[in-house]
Amino acid sequence: MTIASLRTDDELRAACERVSRTEEWGAARQQWLSRLSDTLAWVWKAGEAERATAQFQQKLWEENHVAATGQ
């Protein structure tokens, strides 16, 4: 098994392509991928002060689109 580097957009795209050709994904998977991208961008853009807030932590752990109960 090869361990993929995910440091750049191109590396992440390549890893996704190895898993499945995203253009062949159904609507639900495409929607999840879009929400995942939004969530990752939101976390990446947040500064240290914002990440320390209860509101940020609530959304991160309870309202994110990466993983939830049952996933």
PDB file of N, CA, C and O in Angstrom:
ATOM      1  N   MET A   1       0.843  -1.176   0.000  1.00  0.00           N
ATOM      2  CA  MET A   1       0.000   0.000   0.000  1.00  0.00           C
ATOM      3  C   MET A   1       0.890   1.242   0.000  1.00  0.00           C
ATOM      4  O   MET A   1       1.834   1.337   0.784  1.00  0.00           O
ATOM      5  N   THR A   2       0.586   2.182  -0.874  1.00  0.00           N
ATOM      6  CA  THR A   2       1.330   3.422  -0.971  1.00  0.00           C
ATOM      7  C   THR A   2       0.680   4.472  -0.086  1.00  0.00           C
ATOM      8  O   THR A   2      -0.542   4.620  -0.081  1.00  0.00           O
ATOM      9  N   ILE A   3       1.491   5.194   0.657  1.00  0.00           N
ATOM     10  CA  ILE A   3       0.983   6.282   1.481  1.00  0.00           C
ATOM     11  C   ILE A   3       1.054   7.554   0.648  1.00  0.00           C
ATOM     12  O   ILE A   3       2.123   7.936   0.173  1.00  0.00           O
ATOM     13  N   ALA A   4      -0.080   8.200   0.475  1.00  0.00           N
ATOM     14  CA  ALA A   4      -0.156   9.401  -0.349  1.00  0.00           C
ATOM     15  C   ALA A   4       0.175  10.646   0.463  1.00  0.00           C
ATOM     16  O   ALA A   4      -0.184  10.756   1.635  1.00  0.00           O
ATOM     17  N   SER A   5       0.859  11.569  -0.176  1.00  0.00           N
ATOM     18  CA  SER A   5       1.066  12.886   0.404  1.00  0.00           C
ATOM     19  C   SER A   5      -0.142  13.733   0.020  1.00  0.00           C
ATOM     20  O   SER A   5      -0.575  13.705  -1.132  1.00  0.00           O
ATOM     21  N   LEU A   6      -0.675  14.468   0.950  1.00  0.00           N
ATOM     22  CA  LEU A   6      -1.861  15.287   0.696  1.00  0.00           C
ATOM     23  C   LEU A   6      -1.583  16.753   1.002  1.00  0.00           C
ATOM     24  O   LEU A   6      -2.472  17.473   1.455  1.00  0.00           O
ATOM     25  N   ARG A   7      -0.359  17.194   0.756  1.00  0.00           N
ATOM     26  CA  ARG A   7       0.037  18.559   1.117  1.00  0.00           C
ATOM     27  C   ARG A   7      -0.456  19.614   0.140  1.00  0.00           C
ATOM     28  O   ARG A   7      -0.592  20.776   0.521  1.00  0.00           O
ATOM     29  N   THR A   8      -0.723  19.252  -1.087  1.00  0.00           N
ATOM     30  CA  THR A   8      -1.155  20.236  -2.083  1.00  0.00           C
ATOM     31  C   THR A   8      -2.480  19.802  -2.695  1.00  0.00           C
ATOM     32  O   THR A   8      -2.904  18.654  -2.559  1.00  0.00           O
ATOM     33  N   ASP A   9      -3.116  20.741  -3.366  1.00  0.00           N
ATOM     34  CA  ASP A   9      -4.376  20.423  -4.054  1.00  0.00           C
ATOM     35  C   ASP A   9      -4.167  19.322  -5.078  1.00  0.00           C
ATOM     36  O   ASP A   9      -4.995  18.418  -5.197  1.00  0.00           O
ATOM     37  N   ASP A  10      -3.064  19.390  -5.822  1.00  0.00           N
ATOM     38  CA  ASP A  10      -2.796  18.370  -6.842  1.00  0.00           C
ATOM     39  C   ASP A  10      -2.613  16.993  -6.231  1.00  0.00           C
ATOM     40  O   ASP A  10      -3.086  16.001  -6.786  1.00  0.00           O
ATOM     41  N   GLU A  11      -1.930  16.919  -5.091  1.00  0.00           N
ATOM     42  CA  GLU A  11      -1.729  15.630  -4.423  1.00  0.00           C
ATOM     43  C   GLU A  11      -3.056  15.074  -3.918  1.00  0.00           C
ATOM     44  O   GLU A  11      -3.304  13.872  -4.009  1.00  0.00           O
ATOM     45  N   LEU A  12      -3.904  15.945  -3.387  1.00  0.00           N
ATOM     46  CA  LEU A  12      -5.225  15.516  -2.916  1.00  0.00           C
ATOM     47  C   LEU A  12      -6.082  15.042  -4.090  1.00  0.00           C
ATOM     48  O   LEU A  12      -6.753  14.014  -3.997  1.00  0.00           O
ATOM     49  N   ARG A  13      -6.059  15.791  -5.194  1.00  0.00           N
ATOM     50  CA  ARG A  13      -6.801  15.381  -6.383  1.00  0.00           C
ATOM     51  C   ARG A  13      -6.336  14.013  -6.876  1.00  0.00           C
ATOM     52  O   ARG A  13      -7.155  13.159  -7.218  1.00  0.00           O
ATOM     53  N   ALA A  14      -5.021  13.808  -6.912  1.00  0.00           N
ATOM     54  CA  ALA A  14      -4.472  12.529  -7.382  1.00  0.00           C
ATOM     55  C   ALA A  14      -4.931  11.389  -6.480  1.00  0.00           C
ATOM     56  O   ALA A  14      -5.270  10.311  -6.968  1.00  0.00           O
ATOM     57  N   ALA A  15      -4.943  11.619  -5.171  1.00  0.00           N
ATOM     58  CA  ALA A  15      -5.400  10.584  -4.235  1.00  0.00           C
ATOM     59  C   ALA A  15      -6.879  10.273  -4.459  1.00  0.00           C
ATOM     60  O   ALA A  15      -7.283   9.110  -4.433  1.00  0.00           O
ATOM     61  N   CYS A  16      -7.675  11.300  -4.677  1.00  0.00           N
ATOM     62  CA  CYS A  16      -9.103  11.088  -4.947  1.00  0.00           C
ATOM     63  C   CYS A  16      -9.298  10.298  -6.233  1.00  0.00           C
ATOM     64  O   CYS A  16     -10.153   9.415  -6.301  1.00  0.00           O
ATOM     65  N   GLU A  17      -8.515  10.611  -7.237  1.00  0.00           N
ATOM     66  CA  GLU A  17      -8.621   9.890  -8.509  1.00  0.00           C
ATOM     67  C   GLU A  17      -8.260   8.419  -8.342  1.00  0.00           C
ATOM     68  O   GLU A  17      -8.839   7.555  -9.000  1.00  0.00           O
ATOM     69  N   ARG A  18      -7.304   8.136  -7.464  1.00  0.00           N
ATOM     70  CA  ARG A  18      -6.935   6.739  -7.237  1.00  0.00           C
ATOM     71  C   ARG A  18      -8.081   5.983  -6.558  1.00  0.00           C
ATOM     72  O   ARG A  18      -8.267   4.790  -6.797  1.00  0.00           O
ATOM     73  N   VAL A  19      -8.838   6.670  -5.724  1.00  0.00           N
ATOM     74  CA  VAL A  19      -9.957   6.028  -5.034  1.00  0.00           C
ATOM     75  C   VAL A  19     -11.102   5.783  -6.009  1.00  0.00           C
ATOM     76  O   VAL A  19     -11.663   4.688  -6.061  1.00  0.00           O
ATOM     77  N   SER A  20     -11.432   6.784  -6.757  1.00  0.00           N
ATOM     78  CA  SER A  20     -12.551   6.684  -7.700  1.00  0.00           C
ATOM     79  C   SER A  20     -12.538   7.919  -8.583  1.00  0.00           C
ATOM     80  O   SER A  20     -12.198   9.012  -8.130  1.00  0.00           O
ATOM     81  N   ARG A  21     -12.896   7.750  -9.802  1.00  0.00           N
ATOM     82  CA  ARG A  21     -12.996   8.898 -10.700  1.00  0.00           C
ATOM     83  C   ARG A  21     -14.193   9.725 -10.244  1.00  0.00           C
ATOM     84  O   ARG A  21     -15.338   9.290 -10.374  1.00  0.00           O
ATOM     85  N   THR A  22     -13.930  10.923  -9.708  1.00  0.00           N
ATOM     86  CA  THR A  22     -14.981  11.723  -9.075  1.00  0.00           C
ATOM     87  C   THR A  22     -16.096  12.103 -10.038  1.00  0.00           C
ATOM     88  O   THR A  22     -17.235  12.280  -9.607  1.00  0.00           O
ATOM     89  N   GLU A  23     -15.803  12.235 -11.327  1.00  0.00           N
ATOM     90  CA  GLU A  23     -16.867  12.580 -12.269  1.00  0.00           C
ATOM     91  C   GLU A  23     -17.862  11.434 -12.438  1.00  0.00           C
ATOM     92  O   GLU A  23     -18.957  11.631 -12.965  1.00  0.00           O
ATOM     93  N   GLU A  24     -17.484  10.244 -11.992  1.00  0.00           N
ATOM     94  CA  GLU A  24     -18.381   9.095 -12.053  1.00  0.00           C
ATOM     95  C   GLU A  24     -19.179   8.912 -10.756  1.00  0.00           C
ATOM     96  O   GLU A  24     -20.028   8.026 -10.670  1.00  0.00           O
ATOM     97  N   TRP A  25     -18.911   9.734  -9.769  1.00  0.00           N
ATOM     98  CA  TRP A  25     -19.640   9.640  -8.512  1.00  0.00           C
ATOM     99  C   TRP A  25     -21.078  10.092  -8.714  1.00  0.00           C
ATOM    100  O   TRP A  25     -21.361  10.925  -9.576  1.00  0.00           O
ATOM    101  N   GLY A  26     -21.976   9.542  -7.921  1.00  0.00           N
ATOM    102  CA  GLY A  26     -23.370   9.961  -7.952  1.00  0.00           C
ATOM    103  C   GLY A  26     -23.545  11.318  -7.278  1.00  0.00           C
ATOM    104  O   GLY A  26     -22.597  11.879  -6.728  1.00  0.00           O
ATOM    105  N   ALA A  27     -24.755  11.829  -7.330  1.00  0.00           N
ATOM    106  CA  ALA A  27     -25.059  13.159  -6.790  1.00  0.00           C
ATOM    107  C   ALA A  27     -24.757  13.263  -5.302  1.00  0.00           C
ATOM    108  O   ALA A  27     -24.226  14.277  -4.849  1.00  0.00           O
ATOM    109  N   ALA A  28     -25.087  12.229  -4.537  1.00  0.00           N
ATOM    110  CA  ALA A  28     -24.851  12.272  -3.083  1.00  0.00           C
ATOM    111  C   ALA A  28     -23.360  12.366  -2.775  1.00  0.00           C
ATOM    112  O   ALA A  28     -22.952  13.124  -1.894  1.00  0.00           O
ATOM    113  N   ARG A  29     -22.554  11.602  -3.494  1.00  0.00           N
ATOM    114  CA  ARG A  29     -21.107  11.643  -3.276  1.00  0.00           C
ATOM    115  C   ARG A  29     -20.523  12.983  -3.708  1.00  0.00           C
ATOM    116  O   ARG A  29     -19.636  13.513  -3.039  1.00  0.00           O
ATOM    117  N   GLN A  30     -21.004  13.535  -4.807  1.00  0.00           N
ATOM    118  CA  GLN A  30     -20.533  14.843  -5.261  1.00  0.00           C
ATOM    119  C   GLN A  30     -20.870  15.919  -4.228  1.00  0.00           C
ATOM    120  O   GLN A  30     -20.058  16.801  -3.947  1.00  0.00           O
ATOM    121  N   GLN A  31     -22.072  15.835  -3.671  1.00  0.00           N
ATOM    122  CA  GLN A  31     -22.486  16.802  -2.653  1.00  0.00           C
ATOM    123  C   GLN A  31     -21.625  16.672  -1.404  1.00  0.00           C
ATOM    124  O   GLN A  31     -21.224  17.678  -0.820  1.00  0.00           O
ATOM    125  N   TRP A  32     -21.336  15.434  -0.989  1.00  0.00           N
ATOM    126  CA  TRP A  32     -20.478  15.217   0.174  1.00  0.00           C
ATOM    127  C   TRP A  32     -19.089  15.784  -0.076  1.00  0.00           C
ATOM    128  O   TRP A  32     -18.508  16.405   0.815  1.00  0.00           O
ATOM    129  N   LEU A  33     -18.548  15.583  -1.266  1.00  0.00           N
ATOM    130  CA  LEU A  33     -17.223  16.087  -1.602  1.00  0.00           C
ATOM    131  C   LEU A  33     -17.190  17.609  -1.537  1.00  0.00           C
ATOM    132  O   LEU A  33     -16.215  18.189  -1.059  1.00  0.00           O
ATOM    133  N   SER A  34     -18.235  18.249  -2.007  1.00  0.00           N
ATOM    134  CA  SER A  34     -18.323  19.707  -1.941  1.00  0.00           C
ATOM    135  C   SER A  34     -18.372  20.187  -0.496  1.00  0.00           C
ATOM    136  O   SER A  34     -17.691  21.147  -0.135  1.00  0.00           O
ATOM    137  N   ARG A  35     -19.183  19.519   0.337  1.00  0.00           N
ATOM    138  CA  ARG A  35     -19.277  19.891   1.756  1.00  0.00           C
ATOM    139  C   ARG A  35     -17.947  19.630   2.469  1.00  0.00           C
ATOM    140  O   ARG A  35     -17.540  20.407   3.333  1.00  0.00           O
ATOM    141  N   LEU A  36     -17.275  18.537   2.107  1.00  0.00           N
ATOM    142  CA  LEU A  36     -15.967  18.240   2.684  1.00  0.00           C
ATOM    143  C   LEU A  36     -14.986  19.354   2.361  1.00  0.00           C
ATOM    144  O   LEU A  36     -14.267  19.831   3.239  1.00  0.00           O
ATOM    145  N   SER A  37     -14.958  19.762   1.114  1.00  0.00           N
ATOM    146  CA  SER A  37     -14.068  20.839   0.689  1.00  0.00           C
ATOM    147  C   SER A  37     -14.355  22.122   1.468  1.00  0.00           C
ATOM    148  O   SER A  37     -13.429  22.790   1.929  1.00  0.00           O
ATOM    149  N   ASP A  38     -15.625  22.464   1.614  1.00  0.00           N
ATOM    150  CA  ASP A  38     -16.000  23.667   2.375  1.00  0.00           C
ATOM    151  C   ASP A  38     -15.563  23.568   3.829  1.00  0.00           C
ATOM    152  O   ASP A  38     -15.065  24.540   4.398  1.00  0.00           O
ATOM    153  N   THR A  39     -15.746  22.399   4.429  1.00  0.00           N
ATOM    154  CA  THR A  39     -15.364  22.199   5.828  1.00  0.00           C
ATOM    155  C   THR A  39     -13.858  22.329   6.004  1.00  0.00           C
ATOM    156  O   THR A  39     -13.395  23.002   6.925  1.00  0.00           O
ATOM    157  N   LEU A  40     -13.098  21.693   5.133  1.00  0.00           N
ATOM    158  CA  LEU A  40     -11.643  21.766   5.233  1.00  0.00           C
ATOM    159  C   LEU A  40     -11.143  23.197   5.047  1.00  0.00           C
ATOM    160  O   LEU A  40     -10.228  23.627   5.749  1.00  0.00           O
ATOM    161  N   ALA A  41     -11.730  23.932   4.117  1.00  0.00           N
ATOM    162  CA  ALA A  41     -11.347  25.333   3.904  1.00  0.00           C
ATOM    163  C   ALA A  41     -11.685  26.170   5.131  1.00  0.00           C
ATOM    164  O   ALA A  41     -10.896  27.025   5.537  1.00  0.00           O
ATOM    165  N   TRP A  42     -12.843  25.932   5.720  1.00  0.00           N
ATOM    166  CA  TRP A  42     -13.256  26.669   6.924  1.00  0.00           C
ATOM    167  C   TRP A  42     -12.264  26.448   8.067  1.00  0.00           C
ATOM    168  O   TRP A  42     -11.861  27.403   8.731  1.00  0.00           O
ATOM    169  N   VAL A  43     -11.873  25.204   8.297  1.00  0.00           N
ATOM    170  CA  VAL A  43     -10.923  24.898   9.375  1.00  0.00           C
ATOM    171  C   VAL A  43      -9.567  25.516   9.068  1.00  0.00           C
ATOM    172  O   VAL A  43      -8.934  26.090   9.954  1.00  0.00           O
ATOM    173  N   TRP A  44      -9.117  25.408   7.832  1.00  0.00           N
ATOM    174  CA  TRP A  44      -7.804  25.920   7.450  1.00  0.00           C
ATOM    175  C   TRP A  44      -7.716  27.432   7.620  1.00  0.00           C
ATOM    176  O   TRP A  44      -6.682  27.953   8.039  1.00  0.00           O
ATOM    177  N   LYS A  45      -8.798  28.139   7.296  1.00  0.00           N
ATOM    178  CA  LYS A  45      -8.802  29.599   7.364  1.00  0.00           C
ATOM    179  C   LYS A  45      -8.938  30.136   8.783  1.00  0.00           C
ATOM    180  O   LYS A  45      -8.609  31.294   9.036  1.00  0.00           O
ATOM    181  N   ALA A  46      -9.413  29.322   9.700  1.00  0.00           N
ATOM    182  CA  ALA A  46      -9.660  29.784  11.070  1.00  0.00           C
ATOM    183  C   ALA A  46      -8.343  30.056  11.795  1.00  0.00           C
ATOM    184  O   ALA A  46      -7.418  29.244  11.760  1.00  0.00           O
ATOM    185  N   GLY A  47      -8.279  31.185  12.436  1.00  0.00           N
ATOM    186  CA  GLY A  47      -7.105  31.521  13.227  1.00  0.00           C
ATOM    187  C   GLY A  47      -7.160  30.845  14.585  1.00  0.00           C
ATOM    188  O   GLY A  47      -8.168  30.243  14.956  1.00  0.00           O
ATOM    189  N   GLU A  48      -6.077  30.951  15.312  1.00  0.00           N
ATOM    190  CA  GLU A  48      -5.990  30.300  16.619  1.00  0.00           C
ATOM    191  C   GLU A  48      -7.075  30.789  17.576  1.00  0.00           C
ATOM    192  O   GLU A  48      -7.670  29.994  18.304  1.00  0.00           O
ATOM    193  N   ALA A  49      -7.329  32.090  17.573  1.00  0.00           N
ATOM    194  CA  ALA A  49      -8.351  32.643  18.476  1.00  0.00           C
ATOM    195  C   ALA A  49      -9.738  32.091  18.138  1.00  0.00           C
ATOM    196  O   ALA A  49     -10.511  31.753  19.034  1.00  0.00           O
ATOM    197  N   GLU A  50     -10.045  32.002  16.848  1.00  0.00           N
ATOM    198  CA  GLU A  50     -11.347  31.458  16.447  1.00  0.00           C
ATOM    199  C   GLU A  50     -11.457  29.979  16.805  1.00  0.00           C
ATOM    200  O   GLU A  50     -12.500  29.526  17.277  1.00  0.00           O
ATOM    201  N   ARG A  51     -10.385  29.233  16.579  1.00  0.00           N
ATOM    202  CA  ARG A  51     -10.412  27.799  16.885  1.00  0.00           C
ATOM    203  C   ARG A  51     -10.609  27.540  18.372  1.00  0.00           C
ATOM    204  O   ARG A  51     -11.084  26.470  18.753  1.00  0.00           O
ATOM    205  N   ALA A  52     -10.256  28.496  19.210  1.00  0.00           N
ATOM    206  CA  ALA A  52     -10.390  28.333  20.658  1.00  0.00           C
ATOM    207  C   ALA A  52     -11.810  28.611  21.153  1.00  0.00           C
ATOM    208  O   ALA A  52     -12.108  28.360  22.321  1.00  0.00           O
ATOM    209  N   THR A  53     -12.687  29.119  20.296  1.00  0.00           N
ATOM    210  CA  THR A  53     -14.036  29.454  20.756  1.00  0.00           C
ATOM    211  C   THR A  53     -14.916  28.210  20.870  1.00  0.00           C
ATOM    212  O   THR A  53     -14.728  27.222  20.160  1.00  0.00           O
ATOM    213  N   ALA A  54     -15.869  28.290  21.775  1.00  0.00           N
ATOM    214  CA  ALA A  54     -16.823  27.192  21.950  1.00  0.00           C
ATOM    215  C   ALA A  54     -17.649  27.001  20.683  1.00  0.00           C
ATOM    216  O   ALA A  54     -17.970  25.870  20.320  1.00  0.00           O
ATOM    217  N   GLN A  55     -17.997  28.097  20.007  1.00  0.00           N
ATOM    218  CA  GLN A  55     -18.800  28.012  18.786  1.00  0.00           C
ATOM    219  C   GLN A  55     -18.051  27.229  17.703  1.00  0.00           C
ATOM    220  O   GLN A  55     -18.636  26.377  17.033  1.00  0.00           O
ATOM    221  N   PHE A  56     -16.767  27.517  17.533  1.00  0.00           N
ATOM    222  CA  PHE A  56     -15.971  26.803  16.538  1.00  0.00           C
ATOM    223  C   PHE A  56     -15.887  25.321  16.897  1.00  0.00           C
ATOM    224  O   PHE A  56     -16.072  24.462  16.035  1.00  0.00           O
ATOM    225  N   GLN A  57     -15.611  25.023  18.154  1.00  0.00           N
ATOM    226  CA  GLN A  57     -15.487  23.634  18.590  1.00  0.00           C
ATOM    227  C   GLN A  57     -16.800  22.876  18.429  1.00  0.00           C
ATOM    228  O   GLN A  57     -16.801  21.708  18.041  1.00  0.00           O
ATOM    229  N   GLN A  58     -17.911  23.535  18.724  1.00  0.00           N
ATOM    230  CA  GLN A  58     -19.232  22.912  18.545  1.00  0.00           C
ATOM    231  C   GLN A  58     -19.423  22.514  17.091  1.00  0.00           C
ATOM    232  O   GLN A  58     -19.798  21.381  16.792  1.00  0.00           O
ATOM    233  N   LYS A  59     -19.161  23.454  16.190  1.00  0.00           N
ATOM    234  CA  LYS A  59     -19.331  23.156  14.766  1.00  0.00           C
ATOM    235  C   LYS A  59     -18.342  22.090  14.309  1.00  0.00           C
ATOM    236  O   LYS A  59     -18.705  21.194  13.546  1.00  0.00           O
ATOM    237  N   LEU A  60     -17.105  22.177  14.765  1.00  0.00           N
ATOM    238  CA  LEU A  60     -16.085  21.225  14.366  1.00  0.00           C
ATOM    239  C   LEU A  60     -16.456  19.799  14.746  1.00  0.00           C
ATOM    240  O   LEU A  60     -16.307  18.879  13.942  1.00  0.00           O
ATOM    241  N   TRP A  61     -16.935  19.618  15.966  1.00  0.00           N
ATOM    242  CA  TRP A  61     -17.178  18.262  16.465  1.00  0.00           C
ATOM    243  C   TRP A  61     -18.601  17.772  16.269  1.00  0.00           C
ATOM    244  O   TRP A  61     -18.828  16.563  16.224  1.00  0.00           O
ATOM    245  N   GLU A  62     -19.563  18.673  16.152  1.00  0.00           N
ATOM    246  CA  GLU A  62     -20.958  18.243  16.101  1.00  0.00           C
ATOM    247  C   GLU A  62     -21.674  18.572  14.789  1.00  0.00           C
ATOM    248  O   GLU A  62     -22.710  17.976  14.493  1.00  0.00           O
ATOM    249  N   GLU A  63     -21.145  19.505  14.004  1.00  0.00           N
ATOM    250  CA  GLU A  63     -21.875  19.947  12.815  1.00  0.00           C
ATOM    251  C   GLU A  63     -21.007  19.925  11.556  1.00  0.00           C
ATOM    252  O   GLU A  63     -21.318  20.606  10.579  1.00  0.00           O
ATOM    253  N   ASN A  64     -19.945  19.163  11.573  1.00  0.00           N
ATOM    254  CA  ASN A  64     -19.073  19.132  10.398  1.00  0.00           C
ATOM    255  C   ASN A  64     -19.589  18.143   9.361  1.00  0.00           C
ATOM    256  O   ASN A  64     -20.463  17.324   9.647  1.00  0.00           O
ATOM    257  N   HIS A  65     -19.038  18.229   8.155  1.00  0.00           N
ATOM    258  CA  HIS A  65     -19.469  17.343   7.074  1.00  0.00           C
ATOM    259  C   HIS A  65     -18.421  16.289   6.730  1.00  0.00           C
ATOM    260  O   HIS A  65     -18.518  15.617   5.703  1.00  0.00           O
ATOM    261  N   VAL A  66     -17.427  16.150   7.589  1.00  0.00           N
ATOM    262  CA  VAL A  66     -16.402  15.153   7.352  1.00  0.00           C
ATOM    263  C   VAL A  66     -16.820  13.833   7.962  1.00  0.00           C
ATOM    264  O   VAL A  66     -16.791  12.795   7.301  1.00  0.00           O
ATOM    265  N   ALA A  67     -17.201  13.873   9.199  1.00  0.00           N
ATOM    266  CA  ALA A  67     -17.617  12.660   9.904  1.00  0.00           C
ATOM    267  C   ALA A  67     -18.714  13.025  10.891  1.00  0.00           C
ATOM    268  O   ALA A  67     -18.695  14.088  11.512  1.00  0.00           O
ATOM    269  N   ALA A  68     -19.634  12.146  11.012  1.00  0.00           N
ATOM    270  CA  ALA A  68     -20.732  12.348  11.956  1.00  0.00           C
ATOM    271  C   ALA A  68     -21.132  10.979  12.481  1.00  0.00           C
ATOM    272  O   ALA A  68     -20.658   9.953  11.994  1.00  0.00           O
ATOM    273  N   THR A  69     -21.995  10.972  13.461  1.00  0.00           N
ATOM    274  CA  THR A  69     -22.468   9.716  14.003  1.00  0.00           C
ATOM    275  C   THR A  69     -23.004   8.861  12.868  1.00  0.00           C
ATOM    276  O   THR A  69     -23.827   9.308  12.070  1.00  0.00           O
ATOM    277  N   GLY A  70     -22.532   7.642  12.809  1.00  0.00           N
ATOM    278  CA  GLY A  70     -22.985   6.733  11.783  1.00  0.00           C
ATOM    279  C   GLY A  70     -22.103   6.675  10.553  1.00  0.00           C
ATOM    280  O   GLY A  70     -22.302   5.821   9.689  1.00  0.00           O
ATOM    281  N   GLN A  71     -21.138   7.564  10.462  1.00  0.00           N
ATOM    282  CA  GLN A  71     -20.246   7.536   9.291  1.00  0.00           C
ATOM    283  C   GLN A  71     -18.994   6.773   9.626  1.00  0.00           C
ATOM    284  O   GLN A  71     -18.112   6.631   8.778  1.00  0.00           O
TER     285      GLN A  71
END
